[in-house]
Amino acid sequence: MLTDPENFLLANPLVTPVHIKPEWYFLWVYAILRSIPNKLGGVIALFAALLILFILPFTSVNNKSGIIFYPINQILFWILAASWIILTWIGGRPVEDPFIIIGQLFTVIYFSFYILNPTISYTWDNLLKL
């Protein structure tokens, strides 16, 4: 009486159940994986999302030592934090119409941060030299 009735259904190795999802700390990566319609592209985006976190410290082009000197980059950081939270939420939602588009939008926002952050830092440093 206290168990899930789906535990007693016959397993089908060709169909993944719709209620399966990863643990909460993998949901943001799972949302990125699901947002790409191509399977290979989704796997590449998944590994790129993780690899970019390890590459980020080596891409610093800042002349100053802290983000406090870069106000636009502070805004970009909080947009990245919000996109990470929303991707975590989307990863736990079912694959339905509004959640697919929201996941794709915030996947683009997530990857855009890593392109815009060094570019804006470099531009900000050059503007301060003038």
C-alpha positions, 0 to 999 in steps of 0.5 A: 500500500505504501509503495509506488504503483509504477514499481510493479510495471514491466520495464521497457528498455526502449522507453524512458519514463517521463518522471525520471529526472536527475538530482537537484545539483544536476538539473541545470545541466540537464536543462541545457541537455534537453534544450538542444533538439539534436542529441549530439549537440545536446551532449556537446552543450552539456560538456561545454557548460561544465568545461567552461567553468574550468576554463573561466579563471584562465580567460580573465583579461581584467586590469583590476583585481575585483569585479567591483571595478566593473559595474556592467560585469556585476549586472552580467554576473547576477543575470548568470546567477538568475539563469542558473536558478531558472535552468535548475527549475526548468530541469525539474519540469516536464518537457512541455511547450513553455518549459522548452522555450524558456530552457532554450532562452536561458541556455543562450543567456548562460553561454552568452555570459562567457562571451560577453564578460571578457569582452565588456571587461576589456572594453571597460578597461580601454574606456578608463584609459581615455 
